[in-house]
Amino acid sequence: MMFVDPELKPEALSPLVLAYVGDAVYELFIRTKLVAHPAKVHDLHQMAVKYVQAASQAQIVHNWEPELTEEEREVVRRGRNAKGGVPRHGDVVEYRYSTGFEALLGHLYLTGQLERLLELLNTIHPTMDP
C-alpha cells in the first residue's frame, strides 16, 4: 500500500526529504516484523531502537552496496553527502551512511519501486534476540 500523492515529483526532492520518508518506511518495516514476536510494547520498542540506530543502518547499506544499481548508489551517495545536522553522540560517518540508507528507502517508496524496496528490506531479519 502506498500513500503517495500522484502529483509528487520524487526526483525533485532533496536527499534529506527522501531520508525523512525513508526513516518512516524503515521504522514501519521493523515494527511490523517485530510484532510477529509476542512481547511487551516496551520490549518491542527497545528492539526496534537497535535496528533503527545509525550504526545498524550504515552496516545494512554497506552490505547492500554490491547489489545496488548505479541509480541506487547515486541516491545513497547524495543522501550520505547531504548537509544536515549530526547527533552530538555517535559516529559522523555512520550517521551519513544511515542518511544515505534512509534516502534510498524514501526514493524507492516514492518512485513506486515497492518490489525492489521489499527485496532489499527482506534481507533484514529483525528478532527479539538481544
OpenMM code with the backbone's topology and positions (N, CA, C; nanometers):
from openmm import Vec3, app, unit

residues = "MET MET PHE VAL ASP PRO GLU LEU LYS PRO GLU ALA LEU SER PRO LEU VAL LEU ALA TYR VAL GLY ASP ALA VAL TYR GLU LEU PHE ILE ARG THR LYS LEU VAL ALA HIS PRO ALA LYS VAL HIS ASP LEU HIS GLN MET ALA VAL LYS TYR VAL GLN ALA ALA SER GLN ALA GLN ILE VAL HIS ASN TRP GLU PRO GLU LEU THR GLU GLU GLU ARG GLU VAL VAL ARG ARG GLY ARG ASN ALA LYS GLY GLY VAL PRO ARG HIS GLY ASP VAL VAL GLU TYR ARG TYR SER THR GLY PHE GLU ALA LEU LEU GLY HIS LEU TYR LEU THR GLY GLN LEU GLU ARG LEU LEU GLU LEU LEU ASN THR ILE HIS PRO THR MET ASP PRO".split()
positions = [
    Vec3(0.0843, -0.1172, 0.0000),
    Vec3(0.0000, 0.0000, 0.0000),
    Vec3(0.0891, 0.1239, 0.0000),
    Vec3(0.0529, 0.2187, -0.0813),
    Vec3(0.1292, 0.3437, -0.0886),
    Vec3(0.0389, 0.4608, -0.0558),
    Vec3(0.1001, 0.5609, 0.0025),
    Vec3(0.0284, 0.6823, 0.0382),
    Vec3(0.0929, 0.8015, -0.0310),
    Vec3(0.1249, 0.7862, -0.1575),
    Vec3(0.1994, 0.8887, -0.2298),
    Vec3(0.1040, 0.9745, -0.3121),
    Vec3(0.1196, 1.1032, -0.2991),
    Vec3(0.0436, 1.1987, -0.3798),
    Vec3(0.0866, 1.1807, -0.5255),
    Vec3(-0.0067, 1.1528, -0.6167),
    Vec3(0.0297, 1.1288, -0.7565),
    Vec3(0.0958, 1.2496, -0.8236),
    Vec3(0.0789, 1.3679, -0.7674),
    Vec3(0.1412, 1.4874, -0.8245),
    Vec3(0.2814, 1.5124, -0.7692),
    Vec3(0.3237, 1.4324, -0.6739),
    Vec3(0.4565, 1.4481, -0.6152),
    Vec3(0.5635, 1.4093, -0.7165),
    Vec3(0.6702, 1.4859, -0.7224),
    Vec3(0.7825, 1.4595, -0.8124),
    Vec3(0.9028, 1.4193, -0.7262),
    Vec3(0.9200, 1.2883, -0.6986),
    Vec3(1.0274, 1.2438, -0.6095),
    Vec3(1.1664, 1.2877, -0.6549),
    Vec3(1.1872, 1.2942, -0.7854),
    Vec3(1.3200, 1.3319, -0.8374),
    Vec3(1.3555, 1.4760, -0.8037),
    Vec3(1.2562, 1.5559, -0.7680),
    Vec3(1.2812, 1.6966, -0.7342),
    Vec3(1.3057, 1.7171, -0.5841),
    Vec3(1.2911, 1.6113, -0.5059),
    Vec3(1.3054, 1.6238, -0.3612),
    Vec3(1.4519, 1.6158, -0.3191),
    Vec3(1.4847, 1.6856, -0.2132),
    Vec3(1.6219, 1.6812, -0.1608),
    Vec3(1.6478, 1.5446, -0.0984),
    Vec3(1.7741, 1.5057, -0.0883),
    Vec3(1.8063, 1.3776, -0.0249),
    Vec3(1.7600, 1.3722, 0.1211),
    Vec3(1.7580, 1.4865, 0.1889),
    Vec3(1.7128, 1.4860, 0.3282),
    Vec3(1.5624, 1.4626, 0.3385),
    Vec3(1.4872, 1.5097, 0.2411),
    Vec3(1.3435, 1.4817, 0.2386),
    Vec3(1.3209, 1.3344, 0.2071),
    Vec3(1.3979, 1.2799, 0.1138),
    Vec3(1.3887, 1.1358, 0.0850),
    Vec3(1.4202, 1.0557, 0.2111),
    Vec3(1.5218, 1.0979, 0.2855),
    Vec3(1.5598, 1.0290, 0.4088),
    Vec3(1.4494, 1.0399, 0.5140),
    Vec3(1.3845, 1.1527, 0.5185),
    Vec3(1.2731, 1.1735, 0.6119),
    Vec3(1.1638, 1.0693, 0.5871),
    Vec3(1.1300, 1.0487, 0.4600),
    Vec3(1.0285, 0.9486, 0.4250),
    Vec3(1.0847, 0.8081, 0.4476),
    Vec3(1.2092, 0.7866, 0.4087),
    Vec3(1.2719, 0.6556, 0.4252),
    Vec3(1.2797, 0.6122, 0.5702),
    Vec3(1.3009, 0.7077, 0.6596),
    Vec3(1.3037, 0.6775, 0.8023),
    Vec3(1.1697, 0.6194, 0.8466),
    Vec3(1.0617, 0.6783, 0.8010),
    Vec3(0.9278, 0.6299, 0.8371),
    Vec3(0.9006, 0.4925, 0.7764),
    Vec3(0.9413, 0.4726, 0.6520),
    Vec3(0.9228, 0.3436, 0.5848),
    Vec3(0.9972, 0.2346, 0.6622),
    Vec3(1.1222, 0.2632, 0.6991),
    Vec3(1.2037, 0.1639, 0.7699),
    Vec3(1.1486, 0.1352, 0.9088),
    Vec3(1.1089, 0.2386, 0.9792),
    Vec3(1.0524, 0.2213, 1.1140),
    Vec3(0.9286, 0.1313, 1.1074),
    Vec3(0.8416, 0.1546, 1.0112),
    Vec3(0.7217, 0.0722, 0.9968),
    Vec3(0.7582, -0.0723, 0.9615),
    Vec3(0.8564, -0.0895, 0.8739),
    Vec3(0.9010, -0.2245, 0.8374),
    Vec3(0.9501, -0.2998, 0.9620),
    Vec3(1.0384, -0.2362, 1.0385),
    Vec3(1.0945, -0.3008, 1.1572),
    Vec3(0.9852, -0.3317, 1.2590),
    Vec3(0.8995, -0.2356, 1.2860),
    Vec3(0.7922, -0.2590, 1.3837),
    Vec3(0.7012, -0.3735, 1.3398),
    Vec3(0.6684, -0.3767, 1.2111),
    Vec3(0.5818, -0.4821, 1.1589),
    Vec3(0.6470, -0.6190, 1.1750),
    Vec3(0.7759, -0.6275, 1.1497),
    Vec3(0.8474, -0.7546, 1.1659),
    Vec3(0.8545, -0.7960, 1.3123),
    Vec3(0.8812, -0.7001, 1.4000),
    Vec3(0.8976, -0.7328, 1.5412),
    Vec3(0.7678, -0.7768, 1.6093),
    Vec3(0.6535, -0.7251, 1.5660),
    Vec3(0.5290, -0.7636, 1.6330),
    Vec3(0.4928, -0.9104, 1.6091),
    Vec3(0.5619, -0.9763, 1.5189),
    Vec3(0.5419, -1.1206, 1.4999),
    Vec3(0.5951, -1.1983, 1.6199),
    Vec3(0.6758, -1.1325, 1.7030),
    Vec3(0.7319, -1.1931, 1.8231),
    Vec3(0.6540, -1.1409, 1.9436),
    Vec3(0.5743, -1.2246, 2.0075),
    Vec3(0.4961, -1.1763, 2.1220),
    Vec3(0.5878, -1.1176, 2.2301),
    Vec3(0.5606, -0.9932, 2.2645),
    Vec3(0.6408, -0.9256, 2.3665),
    Vec3(0.5649, -0.8026, 2.4138),
    Vec3(0.6103, -0.7483, 2.5252),
    Vec3(0.5536, -0.6237, 2.5747),
    Vec3(0.5958, -0.5110, 2.4817),
    Vec3(0.5128, -0.4084, 2.4734),
    Vec3(0.5401, -0.2958, 2.3841),
    Vec3(0.6755, -0.2330, 2.4166),
    Vec3(0.7080, -0.2202, 2.5437),
    Vec3(0.8374, -0.1634, 2.5823),
    Vec3(0.9529, -0.2457, 2.5235),
    Vec3(0.9419, -0.3774, 2.5314),
    Vec3(1.0467, -0.4644, 2.4763),
    Vec3(1.0538, -0.4533, 2.3244),
    Vec3(0.9383, -0.4428, 2.2604),
    Vec3(0.9365, -0.4232, 2.1151),
    Vec3(1.0077, -0.2940, 2.0777),
    Vec3(0.9793, -0.1892, 2.1532),
    Vec3(1.0428, -0.0595, 2.1270),
    Vec3(1.1949, -0.0691, 2.1447),
    Vec3(1.2390, -0.1338, 2.2511),
    Vec3(1.3825, -0.1468, 2.2766),
    Vec3(1.4520, -0.2202, 2.1623),
    Vec3(1.3887, -0.3234, 2.1093),
    Vec3(1.4480, -0.3980, 1.9976),
    Vec3(1.4463, -0.3139, 1.8701),
    Vec3(1.3377, -0.2411, 1.8486),
    Vec3(1.3298, -0.1569, 1.7284),
    Vec3(1.4418, -0.0541, 1.7277),
    Vec3(1.4715, 0.0030, 1.8431),
    Vec3(1.5768, 0.1046, 1.8526),
    Vec3(1.7098, 0.0486, 1.8037),
    Vec3(1.7383, -0.0769, 1.8330),
    Vec3(1.8648, -0.1385, 1.7902),
    Vec3(1.8765, -0.1448, 1.6377),
    Vec3(1.7641, -0.1590, 1.5715),
    Vec3(1.7657, -0.1710, 1.4255),
    Vec3(1.7626, -0.0363, 1.3546),
    Vec3(1.7033, 0.0635, 1.4190),
    Vec3(1.6889, 0.1922, 1.3510),
    Vec3(1.8011, 0.2900, 1.3852),
    Vec3(1.8946, 0.2498, 1.4692),
    Vec3(2.0061, 0.3396, 1.5001),
    Vec3(2.1015, 0.3493, 1.3817),
    Vec3(2.1744, 0.4584, 1.3764),
    Vec3(2.2611, 0.4896, 1.2621),
    Vec3(2.3613, 0.3783, 1.2330),
    Vec3(2.4236, 0.3226, 1.3355),
    Vec3(2.5249, 0.2196, 1.3140),
    Vec3(2.4667, 0.0985, 1.2418),
    Vec3(2.3477, 0.0562, 1.2812),
    Vec3(2.2838, -0.0587, 1.2168),
    Vec3(2.2471, -0.0276, 1.0721),
    Vec3(2.1932, 0.0909, 1.0486),
    Vec3(2.1553, 0.1292, 0.9127),
    Vec3(2.2781, 0.1411, 0.8229),
    Vec3(2.3865, 0.1964, 0.8765),
    Vec3(2.5097, 0.2091, 0.7981),
    Vec3(2.5615, 0.0712, 0.7589),
    Vec3(2.5578, -0.0225, 0.8524),
    Vec3(2.6043, -0.1579, 0.8222),
    Vec3(2.5173, -0.2240, 0.7148),
    Vec3(2.3878, -0.2042, 0.7238),
    Vec3(2.2972, -0.2625, 0.6250),
    Vec3(2.3270, -0.2079, 0.4859),
    Vec3(2.3415, -0.0770, 0.4732),
    Vec3(2.3664, -0.0197, 0.3403),
    Vec3(2.5023, -0.0650, 0.2863),
    Vec3(2.6011, -0.0826, 0.3741),
    Vec3(2.7305, -0.1372, 0.3292),
    Vec3(2.7124, -0.2793, 0.2766),
    Vec3(2.6299, -0.3581, 0.3440),
    Vec3(2.6044, -0.4951, 0.2980),
    Vec3(2.5328, -0.4964, 0.1632),
    Vec3(2.4482, -0.3979, 0.1406),
    Vec3(2.3730, -0.3911, 0.0152),
    Vec3(2.4564, -0.3407, -0.1022),
    Vec3(2.5605, -0.2656, -0.0751),
    Vec3(2.6333, -0.1948, -0.1822),
    Vec3(2.6650, -0.2790, -0.3055),
    Vec3(2.7148, -0.4008, -0.2919),
    Vec3(2.7456, -0.4786, -0.4132),
    Vec3(2.6233, -0.5091, -0.4994),
    Vec3(2.5054, -0.5073, -0.4385),
    Vec3(2.3821, -0.5423, -0.5098),
    Vec3(2.3049, -0.4218, -0.5628),
    Vec3(2.3482, -0.3018, -0.5278),
    Vec3(2.2741, -0.1820, -0.5680),
    Vec3(2.2996, -0.1469, -0.7138),
    Vec3(2.1973, -0.0926, -0.7776),
    Vec3(2.2129, -0.0421, -0.9142),
    Vec3(2.2896, 0.0902, -0.9089),
    Vec3(2.3318, 0.1368, -1.0229),
    Vec3(2.4023, 0.2652, -1.0282),
    Vec3(2.3123, 0.3784, -0.9781),
    Vec3(2.1854, 0.3759, -1.0154),
    Vec3(2.0904, 0.4774, -0.9683),
    Vec3(2.0769, 0.4731, -0.8158),
    Vec3(2.0671, 0.3529, -0.7601),
    Vec3(2.0541, 0.3384, -0.6147),
    Vec3(2.1797, 0.3863, -0.5434),
    Vec3(2.2958, 0.3541, -0.5990),
    Vec3(2.4214, 0.4029, -0.5397),
    Vec3(2.4270, 0.5548, -0.5395),
    Vec3(2.3768, 0.6148, -0.6450),
    Vec3(2.3761, 0.7609, -0.6546),
    Vec3(2.2844, 0.8219, -0.5494),
    Vec3(2.1697, 0.7605, -0.5253),
    Vec3(2.0787, 0.8100, -0.4214),
    Vec3(2.1460, 0.8000, -0.2846),
    Vec3(2.2111, 0.6877, -0.2580),
    Vec3(2.2826, 0.6710, -0.1309),
    Vec3(2.3922, 0.7771, -0.1194),
    Vec3(2.4672, 0.7973, -0.2254),
    Vec3(2.5758, 0.8968, -0.2243),
    Vec3(2.5209, 1.0358, -0.1952),
    Vec3(2.4118, 1.0724, -0.2626),
    Vec3(2.3516, 1.2042, -0.2396),
    Vec3(2.3030, 1.2183, -0.0954),
    Vec3(2.2429, 1.1125, -0.0428),
    Vec3(2.1974, 1.1150, 0.0965),
    Vec3(2.3139, 1.1247, 0.1930),
    Vec3(2.4175, 1.0501, 0.1643),
    Vec3(2.5363, 1.0498, 0.2501),
    Vec3(2.6031, 1.1871, 0.2534),
    Vec3(2.6018, 1.2561, 0.1405),
    Vec3(2.6698, 1.3849, 0.1294),
    Vec3(2.5809, 1.5048, 0.1604),
    Vec3(2.4555, 1.4804, 0.1905),
    Vec3(2.3623, 1.5907, 0.2184),
    Vec3(2.4068, 1.6658, 0.3430),
    Vec3(2.3907, 1.7952, 0.3375),
    Vec3(2.4277, 1.8793, 0.4520),
    Vec3(2.3109, 1.8853, 0.5490),
    Vec3(2.3298, 1.8265, 0.6610),
    Vec3(2.2275, 1.8271, 0.7648),
    Vec3(2.2952, 1.8129, 0.8991),
    Vec3(2.2188, 1.8265, 1.0036),
    Vec3(2.2742, 1.8137, 1.1376),
    Vec3(2.3156, 1.6713, 1.1666),
    Vec3(2.4093, 1.6578, 1.2570),
    Vec3(2.4506, 1.5255, 1.3036),
    Vec3(2.4344, 1.5227, 1.4550),
    Vec3(2.4082, 1.4051, 1.5100),
    Vec3(2.3889, 1.3975, 1.6550),
    Vec3(2.5183, 1.4276, 1.7302),
    Vec3(2.5025, 1.4758, 1.8508),
    Vec3(2.6196, 1.5064, 1.9337),
    Vec3(2.6945, 1.3801, 1.9705),
    Vec3(2.6221, 1.2710, 1.9850),
    Vec3(2.6838, 1.1442, 2.0210),
    Vec3(2.6753, 1.0522, 1.9008),
    Vec3(2.7797, 0.9798, 1.8775),
    Vec3(2.7761, 0.8869, 1.7657),
    Vec3(2.8776, 0.9235, 1.6594),
    Vec3(2.8954, 0.8340, 1.5689),
    Vec3(2.9941, 0.8451, 1.4625),
    Vec3(2.9345, 0.9212, 1.3440),
    Vec3(3.0022, 1.0259, 1.2999),
    Vec3(2.9526, 1.1093, 1.1896),
    Vec3(2.9442, 1.0285, 1.0607),
    Vec3(3.0434, 0.9443, 1.0343),
    Vec3(3.0432, 0.8640, 0.9108),
    Vec3(2.9253, 0.7676, 0.9108),
    Vec3(2.8997, 0.7017, 1.0240),
    Vec3(2.7843, 0.6119, 1.0329),
    Vec3(2.6545, 0.6884, 1.0105),
    Vec3(2.6461, 0.8061, 1.0697),
    Vec3(2.5250, 0.8869, 1.0556),
    Vec3(2.5039, 0.9259, 0.9092),
    Vec3(2.6095, 0.9624, 0.8399),
    Vec3(2.5981, 0.9993, 0.6982),
    Vec3(2.5513, 0.8800, 0.6149),
    Vec3(2.6093, 0.7626, 0.6403),
    Vec3(2.5666, 0.6430, 0.5666),
    Vec3(2.4226, 0.6058, 0.6005),
    Vec3(2.3824, 0.6266, 0.7249),
    Vec3(2.2440, 0.5954, 0.7607),
    Vec3(2.1484, 0.6903, 0.6889),
    Vec3(2.1910, 0.8153, 0.6683),
    Vec3(2.1090, 0.9089, 0.5914),
    Vec3(2.0986, 0.8617, 0.4464),
    Vec3(2.2079, 0.8103, 0.3912),
    Vec3(2.2045, 0.7535, 0.2567),
    Vec3(2.1113, 0.6340, 0.2487),
    Vec3(2.1153, 0.5489, 0.3510),
    Vec3(2.0269, 0.4327, 0.3612),
    Vec3(1.8806, 0.4770, 0.3593),
    Vec3(1.8481, 0.5731, 0.4441),
    Vec3(1.7101, 0.6225, 0.4527),
    Vec3(1.6684, 0.6924, 0.3237),
    Vec3(1.7594, 0.7660, 0.2612),
    Vec3(1.7274, 0.8327, 0.1342),
    Vec3(1.6929, 0.7293, 0.0278),
    Vec3(1.7671, 0.6195, 0.0253),
    Vec3(1.7381, 0.5127, -0.0714),
    Vec3(1.5994, 0.4546, -0.0476),
    Vec3(1.5653, 0.4276, 0.0774),
    Vec3(1.4328, 0.3721, 0.1067),
    Vec3(1.3233, 0.4704, 0.0675),
    Vec3(1.3437, 0.5986, 0.0990),
    Vec3(1.2457, 0.7006, 0.0606),
    Vec3(1.2315, 0.7106, -0.0902),
    Vec3(1.3428, 0.7054, -0.1601),
    Vec3(1.3415, 0.7113, -0.3069),
    Vec3(1.2639, 0.5933, -0.3656),
    Vec3(1.2948, 0.4741, -0.3191),
    Vec3(1.2267, 0.3556, -0.3719),
    Vec3(1.0764, 0.3607, -0.3431),
    Vec3(1.0406, 0.4044, -0.2236),
    Vec3(0.8992, 0.4139, -0.1879),
    Vec3(0.8276, 0.5184, -0.2734),
    Vec3(0.8847, 0.6368, -0.2804),
    Vec3(0.8166, 0.7468, -0.3504),
    Vec3(0.8133, 0.7298, -0.5014),
    Vec3(0.9049, 0.6508, -0.5564),
    Vec3(0.9036, 0.6258, -0.7009),
    Vec3(0.8254, 0.4988, -0.7348),
    Vec3(0.7624, 0.4391, -0.6327),
    Vec3(0.6769, 0.3230, -0.6573),
    Vec3(0.7515, 0.1934, -0.6834),
    Vec3(0.8777, 0.1883, -0.6474),
    Vec3(0.9573, 0.0674, -0.6692),
    Vec3(0.9447, -0.0252, -0.5469),
    Vec3(0.8227, -0.0622, -0.5179),
    Vec3(0.7948, -0.1390, -0.3965),
    Vec3(0.8551, -0.2790, -0.3992),
    Vec3(0.8564, -0.3415, -0.5155),
    Vec3(0.9152, -0.4751, -0.5250),
    Vec3(1.0633, -0.4704, -0.4889),
    Vec3(1.1342, -0.3715, -0.5421),
    Vec3(1.2766, -0.3574, -0.5109),
    Vec3(1.2960, -0.3186, -0.3640),
    Vec3(1.2116, -0.2311, -0.3139),
    Vec3(1.2178, -0.1910, -0.1736),
    Vec3(1.2059, -0.3138, -0.0838),
    Vec3(1.1071, -0.3975, -0.1102),
    Vec3(1.0868, -0.5182, -0.0291),
    Vec3(1.1991, -0.6193, -0.0490),
    Vec3(1.2524, -0.6267, -0.1698),
    Vec3(1.3647, -0.7173, -0.1951),
    Vec3(1.4815, -0.6819, -0.1035),
    Vec3(1.5129, -0.5538, -0.0950),
    Vec3(1.6219, -0.5103, -0.0082),
    Vec3(1.5859, -0.5274, 0.1393),
    Vec3(1.4688, -0.4794, 0.1785),
    Vec3(1.4295, -0.4871, 0.3192),
    Vec3(1.4208, -0.6306, 0.3693),
    Vec3(1.3798, -0.7211, 0.2842),
    Vec3(1.3647, -0.8604, 0.3269),
    Vec3(1.4973, -0.9315, 0.3494),
    Vec3(1.6084, -0.8629, 0.3261),
    Vec3(1.7389, -0.9186, 0.3629),
    Vec3(1.7681, -0.8926, 0.5108),
    Vec3(1.6843, -0.8112, 0.5749),
    Vec3(1.6989, -0.7764, 0.7160),
    Vec3(1.6025, -0.8646, 0.7946),
    Vec3(1.6530, -0.9285, 0.8965),
    Vec3(1.5706, -1.0225, 0.9736),
    Vec3(1.5715, -0.9838, 1.1215),
    Vec3(1.4904, -0.8853, 1.1589),
    Vec3(1.4875, -0.8437, 1.2997),
    Vec3(1.4281, -0.9517, 1.3886),
    Vec3(1.4883, -0.9689, 1.5029),
    Vec3(1.4386, -1.0654, 1.6007),
    Vec3(1.4332, -0.9983, 1.7380),
    Vec3(1.3765, -1.0668, 1.8325),
    Vec3(1.3714, -1.0156, 1.9692),
    Vec3(1.4981, -1.0535, 2.0463),
    Vec3(1.5935, -1.1190, 1.9814),
    Vec3(1.7186, -1.1533, 2.0485),
    Vec3(1.8001, -1.0283, 2.0727),
    Vec3(1.8656, -1.0215, 2.1886),
    Vec3(1.9465, -0.9019, 2.2187),
    Vec3(2.0675, -0.8889, 2.1299),
] * unit.nanometer
topology = app.Topology()
chain = topology.addChain("A")
for resn in residues:
    res = topology.addResidue(resn, chain)
    for name in ("N", "CA", "C"):
        topology.addAtom(name, app.Element.getBySymbol(name[0]), res)
